[in-house]
Amino acid sequence: MEKGFVDLHTHILPGVDDGARNLEETIRMLRIAYQEGIRTVIATPHFVAGAKNVPVDRLRLLCDQVQQEAQKIDPNMRILLGNEIYYSESVLEALQLGTALSLAGSRYVLIEFYPKETFKNIFQGLGGLVRAGYLPILAHMERYQCLYKKEDSVIELINLGCYLQMNSNSLIGSILDTEAKYHRKLVAQGLIHFLGSDCHDDKERIPSMLKAKLQLQKKCEEDLLNRIFYEHPFKVLENTYI
């Protein structure tokens, strides 16, 4: 079986959030993902406590439906389920009740915050999940103003027991693109554990990995790339520590 990439941050399920609008768009996204070398997709529809979230039973049915479509592309392509969880004080209860989902049934949970959230609140929120036995992954870490060009704060989160995910398209840019350049620097320093596409459609926010890998190959050692693109994501699937 071809190993391929694992994309652990996607909005590929049809009609459940601001991602794929229907099954036809989902299928187009699957084809793009396959061309990008992605062989395992974790669908992570948004979960917001107190909002009208799609019931888990419905998500599982849709995930099975998308799995059937993926197998028409490649019998070994896998579609797994999780949530991108917007942090609130009731997140832990939602996880324990099973109304919010970890990634592929593991202890890893994909967590997002408001982009202007304070470092103190992010640290406290993720710390509570760590103490409860979860392994929180901070979604699209590059969006948080309190972490931009503040490696000490990034390291604090890692030392707390958190993991950091960066969107693959955040790495794309010329040497004049200061933000993309800084994002690549964080990866090269070993401060980013996962890349995900955070795909939402088949036009602008597609499931992409190859361009990011090509950019990183200019700056990163092969063993570091292997960890980010293969070893770490497979640890999530195996539910083992990184």
LINSUL-V744739 format. One record per pair of residues at least 6 apart in sequence whose C-alpha atoms are under 6 Angstrom apart, sorted by the first residue. I is the first residue (numbers start at 1). J is the second residue. D is the distance in Angstrom with one decimal. If there is no record, write none. Layout:
i->I j->J d->D
i->I j->J d->D
This chain:
i->4 j->37 d->5.5
i->4 j->38 d->5.4
i->4 j->39 d->5.0
i->5 j->37 d->5.9
i->5 j->38 d->4.4
i->5 j->39 d->5.7
i->6 j->38 d->5.9
i->6 j->40 d->4.7
i->6 j->41 d->5.9
i->7 j->41 d->4.9
i->7 j->196 d->5.2
i->8 j->42 d->4.7
i->8 j->196 d->5.7
i->9 j->44 d->5.8
i->9 j->196 d->5.0
i->9 j->198 d->4.9
i->10 j->43 d->5.1
i->10 j->44 d->5.4
i->10 j->198 d->4.6
i->10 j->199 d->5.0
i->11 j->19 d->4.7
i->11 j->43 d->5.9
i->11 j->44 d->5.8
i->11 j->45 d->5.4
i->11 j->199 d->5.7
i->11 j->200 d->5.1
i->12 j->20 d->5.3
i->12 j->26 d->5.7
i->12 j->43 d->6.0
i->14 j->20 d->4.9
i->14 j->21 d->5.3
i->14 j->22 d->4.5
i->14 j->23 d->5.3
i->15 j->21 d->4.7
i->15 j->22 d->5.5
i->19 j->200 d->4.0
i->19 j->201 d->6.0
i->20 j->26 d->5.6
i->20 j->200 d->5.8
i->20 j->201 d->5.4
i->29 j->202 d->5.2
i->33 j->207 d->5.2
i->36 j->208 d->5.9
i->36 j->210 d->5.8
i->39 j->77 d->4.9
i->40 j->77 d->5.9
i->40 j->78 d->4.7
i->41 j->79 d->4.9
i->42 j->79 d->5.8
i->42 j->80 d->4.6
i->42 j->81 d->5.3
i->43 j->81 d->5.0
i->43 j->82 d->5.9
i->44 j->82 d->4.8
i->44 j->83 d->4.0
i->44 j->84 d->5.1
i->45 j->83 d->5.1
i->45 j->84 d->5.8
i->46 j->83 d->5.8
i->46 j->84 d->4.9
i->46 j->85 d->6.0
i->47 j->85 d->4.8
i->48 j->86 d->5.3
i->67 j->79 d->5.3
i->70 j->77 d->6.0
i->71 j->77 d->5.9
i->80 j->104 d->5.6
i->81 j->104 d->5.2
i->82 j->101 d->4.9
i->82 j->102 d->5.2
i->82 j->103 d->4.3
i->82 j->104 d->5.7
i->83 j->101 d->5.3
i->84 j->110 d->5.2
i->84 j->111 d->5.8
i->85 j->111 d->4.9
i->86 j->111 d->5.9
i->86 j->112 d->4.9
i->86 j->113 d->5.8
i->87 j->112 d->6.0
i->87 j->113 d->5.7
i->94 j->100 d->5.2
i->102 j->108 d->5.8
i->102 j->109 d->4.6
i->103 j->109 d->5.7
i->106 j->239 d->4.9
i->107 j->134 d->5.0
i->107 j->135 d->5.6
i->108 j->135 d->4.5
i->108 j->136 d->5.6
i->109 j->136 d->4.9
i->109 j->137 d->5.8
i->110 j->137 d->4.8
i->110 j->139 d->6.0
i->111 j->137 d->6.0
i->111 j->138 d->5.2
i->111 j->139 d->5.6
i->112 j->139 d->5.2
i->115 j->143 d->5.7
i->115 j->144 d->4.6
i->116 j->145 d->5.8
i->119 j->146 d->5.6
i->136 j->162 d->5.3
i->137 j->162 d->6.0
i->137 j->163 d->4.5
i->137 j->164 d->5.4
i->138 j->164 d->5.0
i->138 j->165 d->5.9
i->139 j->165 d->5.2
i->140 j->165 d->5.4
i->140 j->166 d->4.5
i->140 j->167 d->5.4
i->141 j->165 d->6.0
i->141 j->166 d->5.6
i->164 j->192 d->5.3
i->164 j->193 d->5.4
i->165 j->194 d->4.6
i->165 j->195 d->5.5
i->166 j->195 d->5.0
i->167 j->195 d->5.6
i->167 j->196 d->5.1
i->167 j->197 d->5.4
i->168 j->195 d->5.6
i->168 j->196 d->5.7
i->168 j->197 d->5.3
i->168 j->212 d->5.6
i->170 j->180 d->5.8
i->171 j->180 d->4.8
i->171 j->183 d->5.9
i->171 j->184 d->5.8
i->171 j->212 d->5.8
i->173 j->180 d->5.6
i->188 j->220 d->5.3
i->193 j->228 d->5.7
i->194 j->228 d->5.4
i->197 j->207 d->5.2
i->197 j->208 d->5.6
i->199 j->205 d->4.9
i->199 j->206 d->4.8
i->199 j->207 d->4.9
